């Protein structure tokens, strides 16, 4: 499992270095995840090498979001003032996402419905 964490942190570090050196507007952690995905896809690393570590992180994901959730309370007065706008944006964006996902899901249905 320690090897898996080392691999995950290595990809995170490489992504951060690439983001800082190239100054591209993509966060380093996202670049690291893309590199990890490509390494898994092209079988440079095996899924079993990172599976235990990633399962542990996913099982405890709630604890990783706890500091962010608590920090939101610092801005409660701002949220209280602008909650109608936030609610409206949330509702509208939810319908837009549902519409786009529905259109994407309908895309592959070109022939008979039994083709899928």
FIBAPA-499295 format. One record per residue (C-alpha): residue in three letters; x negated, y, z. Coordinates in pm, whole numbers, padded with zeros to 5 digits, always signed. Example, Ala and Ser with C-alpha at 12.3 -4.5 7.8 and 13.67 -1.06 7.14 Angstrom:
! FIBAPA-499295
Ala-01230-00450+00780Ser-01367-00106+00714
! end
This chain:
! FIBAPA-499295
Unk+00000+00000+00000Unk-00290+00237+00071Unk-00416+00176-00281Unk-00073+00274-00413Unk-00075+00599-00214Unk-00426+00670-00340Unk-00312+00623-00699Unk-00008+00845-00650Unk-00213+01116-00481Unk-00476+01086-00753Unk-00220+01157-01021Unk-00086+01446-00814Unk-00437+01589-00779Unk-00518+01550-01150Unk-00189+01721-01240Unk-00270+02011-01006Unk-00618+02049-01153Unk-00483+02050-01507Unk-00219+02310-01414Unk-00474+02538-01249Unk-00740+02507-01519Unk-00508+02544-01817Unk-00273+02795-01652Unk+00025+02641-01828Unk+00363+02724-01672Unk+00431+02365-01565Unk+00385+02268-01200Unk+00095+02037-01129Unk+00313+01780-00957Unk+00526+01751-01272Unk+00215+01703-01485Unk+00097+01436-01244Unk+00430+01256-01271Unk+00413+01268-01651Unk+00061+01127-01642Unk+00178+00854-01404Unk+00469+00773-01634Unk+00241+00752-01936Unk-00007+00535-01744Unk+00271+00297-01649Unk+00418+00299-02000Unk+00087+00217-02166Unk+00000-00032-01892Unk-00310+00154-01777Unk-00192+00090-01423Unk+00042-00186-01312Unk+00378-00116-01154Unk+00290-00346-00867Unk-00003-00121-00775Unk+00226+00171-00687Unk+00557-00002-00621Unk+00523-00049-00244Unk+00405+00307-00186Unk+00674+00457-00407Unk+00945+00244-00244Unk+00835+00368+00097Unk+00849+00729-00022Unk+01192+00681-00178Unk+01326+00509+00133Unk+01222+00808+00344Unk+01303+01081+00092Unk+01556+01238+00328Unk+01280+01323+00576Unk+01079+01495+00303Unk+01368+01734+00234Unk+01430+01813+00600Unk+01189+02111+00622Unk+01345+02268+00314Unk+01694+02222+00452Unk+01597+02381+00782Unk+01424+02669+00601Unk+01749+02750+00420Unk+01889+02855+00757Unk+01643+03146+00753Unk+01836+03287+00458Unk+02183+03218+00596Unk+02277+03588+00592Unk+02196+03611+00219Unk+02390+03292+00150Unk+02685+03425+00350Unk+02696+03742+00140Unk+02670+03571-00197Unk+02853+03241-00147Unk+03136+03320-00395Unk+02885+03376-00675Unk+02691+03065-00577Unk+03010+02860-00571Unk+03117+02992-00911Unk+02780+02918-01067Unk+02783+02570-00916Unk+03128+02492-01054Unk+03056+02631-01401Unk+02719+02456-01427Unk+02875+02128-01311Unk+03127+02143-01594Unk+02857+02233-01845Unk+02641+01940-01733Unk+02939+01702-01744Unk+03025+01822-02096Unk+02668+01785-02225Unk+02624+01441-02066Unk+02957+01333-02214Unk+02849+01447-02560Unk+02516+01269-02524Unk+02690+00951-02409Unk+02925+00966-02709Unk+02631+01006-02948Unk+02530+00639-02984Unk+02887+00530-03069Unk+02864+00545-03447Unk+02991+00205-03543Unk+03202-00051-03368Unk+03237-00008-02992Unk+03103-00360-02947Unk+02764-00255-03085Unk+02655-00135-02742
! end
